[in-house]
């Protein structure tokens, strides 16, 4: 699993006496960077103030923009609006080895979280995990595909990931079982997202290892 300090997050970036909120990773190459600022722009009317900074990644040398809400009333968490290109996972081999359904939902969930839509992001991560679990289960148990597709996430874990379920904390299993009203009453609502994301990280690594193992088995079988 990834350590918390390696996760995608928003960080403060000072340039020309203006504080920007940017991502700690390049949207092109997905590496953690300290980008080089090129230009700044200010777009403003009677109701909105848009602060734009043009950045260059020192690793891949590609340029990108970060847009911030420059209004005085915008809190720090609300300042970040979007990056162009939008942050994604195009360079991540772990993500590339997954299904398009997982990639689309996981990327949408990440961008929701970056924009502060935490409720949508949280349930998006849970559904992303469900898709990932089912994709892996189908790889390992292709004859049970219909059963896997129509079971819930807990049933999928219990029936098709029994060798991994011991890695799940009691807290994480509770998170996966409960509904929205339960989370609204829970003081640890947002902290639960980290549990789900850690679980996704683990199964991404597990999926990569599984695909390599299946490929090696196919090569061996073809050579026999």
C-alpha positions in Angstrom: 0.0 0.0 0.0 1.1 3.6 -0.5 2.1 5.7 2.4 -0.1 8.7 3.1 2.7 11.2 2.2 2.7 9.6 -1.3 -0.9 10.2 -2.0 -2.3 12.8 -4.4 -2.9 16.0 -2.4 -3.2 19.8 -2.8 -0.3 21.8 -1.6 0.5 25.5 -1.2 2.7 27.2 -3.9 3.9 30.7 -3.6 4.8 32.7 -6.7 5.1 36.5 -7.1 3.5 37.2 -3.8 0.5 35.1 -4.7 -0.4 31.8 -3.0 -1.7 29.1 -5.3 -3.1 25.7 -4.4 -1.6 23.1 -6.8 -1.3 19.3 -7.0 1.8 17.5 -5.7 2.0 15.5 -8.9 2.4 16.3 -12.6 -0.9 15.7 -14.6 1.2 14.4 -17.5 3.7 12.0 -15.9 2.2 11.4 -12.5 5.5 12.1 -10.7 5.8 14.1 -7.5 7.4 17.4 -8.5 8.3 21.0 -7.6 7.2 22.6 -10.9 8.8 25.6 -12.5 6.4 28.6 -12.9 6.3 30.3 -16.3 3.6 32.9 -16.3 0.6 34.0 -14.2 -2.7 35.4 -15.4 -5.7 37.0 -13.7 -9.2 37.0 -15.2 -11.7 39.0 -13.3 -15.2 40.4 -13.5 -17.8 41.8 -11.0 -18.5 38.4 -9.4 -15.5 36.2 -10.1 -11.7 36.3 -9.9 -9.7 33.5 -11.6 -6.0 33.1 -10.8 -4.1 31.0 -13.4 -0.5 29.9 -13.2 1.4 28.2 -16.0 3.8 25.5 -14.8 6.4 23.2 -16.3 7.2 19.8 -15.0 11.0 19.4 -14.4 10.7 15.7 -15.2 8.8 15.3 -18.4 9.3 19.0 -19.4 5.6 19.4 -20.3 3.5 22.4 -19.5 0.2 22.7 -17.8 -2.1 25.2 -16.1 -3.5 25.4 -12.6 -6.7 27.4 -12.0 -7.6 28.9 -8.6 -10.5 30.8 -7.2 -8.9 34.1 -6.3 -11.8 35.6 -4.3 -11.0 36.6 -0.7 -14.0 34.7 0.6 -12.8 31.4 -0.9 -11.3 29.1 1.7 -8.0 27.3 1.1 -9.8 24.0 0.3 -12.0 25.8 -2.2 -9.3 27.7 -4.1 -8.2 24.8 -6.4 -10.5 24.6 -9.4 -8.9 22.4 -12.1 -5.7 21.7 -13.9 -5.4 21.6 -17.7 -4.8 18.9 -18.7 -7.0 17.4 -16.0 -5.2 15.2 -13.6 -5.4 11.5 -14.5 -3.5 8.2 -14.4 -2.5 7.8 -18.0 1.2 7.0 -17.1 0.4 4.6 -14.3 1.1 1.0 -15.3 -1.0 -0.2 -12.3 -4.1 1.7 -13.6 -3.4 0.8 -17.2 -3.7 -2.9 -16.3 -7.3 -2.4 -15.1 -10.6 -2.3 -16.9 -12.0 0.9 -18.5 -14.9 0.8 -16.1 -12.6 1.0 -13.1 -10.3 3.6 -14.8 -13.2 5.9 -15.6 -14.9 5.7 -12.2 -11.6 5.9 -10.2 -10.5 9.0 -12.2 -13.9 10.7 -11.7 -13.7 10.0 -8.0 -10.3 11.5 -7.7 -11.3 14.6 -9.5 -14.4 14.9 -7.4 -12.2 14.8 -4.3 -9.8 17.4 -5.7 -12.8 19.7 -6.3 -14.1 19.2 -2.7 -17.1 17.0 -3.7 -16.2 14.6 -0.9 -19.5 12.7 -0.6 -19.5 11.8 -4.3 -15.8 10.9 -4.2 -16.2 8.6 -1.2 -19.0 6.5 -2.8 -17.2 6.6 -6.1 -14.1 5.1 -4.4 -16.3 2.4 -2.9 -17.8 1.5 -6.3 -14.3 1.7 -7.9 -13.1 -0.9 -5.3 -16.1 -3.1 -6.1 -15.4 -3.1 -9.8 -11.7 -3.8 -9.1 -12.5 -6.7 -6.8 -14.9 -8.2 -9.3 -12.5 -7.8 -12.2 -9.9 -9.7 -10.3 -12.4 -12.4 -9.2 -13.4 -12.9 -12.8 -9.8 -13.4 -13.8 -9.3 -16.0 -11.1 -12.7 -17.6 -11.5 -13.9 -17.1 -15.1 -16.6 -19.8 -14.8 -18.3 -17.9 -12.0 -18.6 -14.6 -13.9 -22.4 -14.3 -13.7 -22.3 -14.9 -9.9 -19.5 -12.4 -9.4 -21.2 -9.7 -11.4 -24.5 -9.8 -9.4 -23.1 -10.2 -5.9 -22.5 -7.3 -3.5 -19.0 -6.2 -2.5 -19.0 -8.1 0.8 -20.2 -11.3 -0.8 -17.5 -10.9 -3.4 -14.9 -10.6 -0.7 -16.1 -13.5 1.3 -16.6 -15.9 -1.7 -13.8 -14.9 -4.1 -11.2 -13.2 -2.0 -11.0 -15.4 1.1 -7.2 -15.4 1.0 -7.2 -11.6 1.2 -10.1 -10.8 3.5 -7.9 -11.2 6.6 -6.1 -8.0 5.4 -9.4 -6.0 5.8 -9.8 -4.3 9.2 -13.1 -4.6 11.0 -13.5 -0.8 10.5 -13.1 -1.2 6.7 -15.6 -4.0 6.5 -18.1 -1.8 8.4 -17.4 1.1 5.9 -18.2 -1.2 3.0 -21.4 -2.6 4.5 -23.1 0.6 5.6 -25.2 3.2 3.8 -25.2 6.9 3.4 -27.3 7.8 6.5 -24.8 5.8 8.6 -21.9 7.9 7.3 -23.6 11.2 7.9 -23.8 10.3 11.6 -20.2 9.2 11.8 -17.6 11.7 12.9 -14.9 9.8 10.9 -16.8 10.2 7.7 -14.0 11.6 5.6 -11.2 9.5 7.2 -13.0 6.4 5.9 -12.0 7.4 2.3 -8.4 6.8 3.2 -9.3 3.2 4.2 -11.0 2.6 0.9 -8.2 4.1 -1.1 -5.6 2.1 0.7 -7.6 -1.0 -0.1 -7.7 0.0 -3.8 -3.9 0.5 -3.7 -3.4 -3.0 -2.4 -5.6 -4.7 -5.0 -4.0 -2.7 -7.8 -0.7 -4.3 -6.8 -2.4 -7.7 -6.4 -3.9 -7.3 -9.8 -0.5 -6.6 -11.4 1.0 -9.6 -9.8 -1.9 -11.8 -10.8 -1.7 -10.7 -14.4 2.0 -11.4 -14.5 1.5 -14.8 -13.0 -1.3 -15.7 -15.5 0.9 -14.6 -18.3 3.8 -16.7 -17.2 1.5 -19.7 -16.8 0.3 -19.3 -20.3 3.8 -19.1 -21.7 4.8 -22.2 -19.8 1.7 -24.0 -20.9 2.4 -23.1 -24.6 6.0 -24.3 -24.3 5.1 -27.7 -22.8 
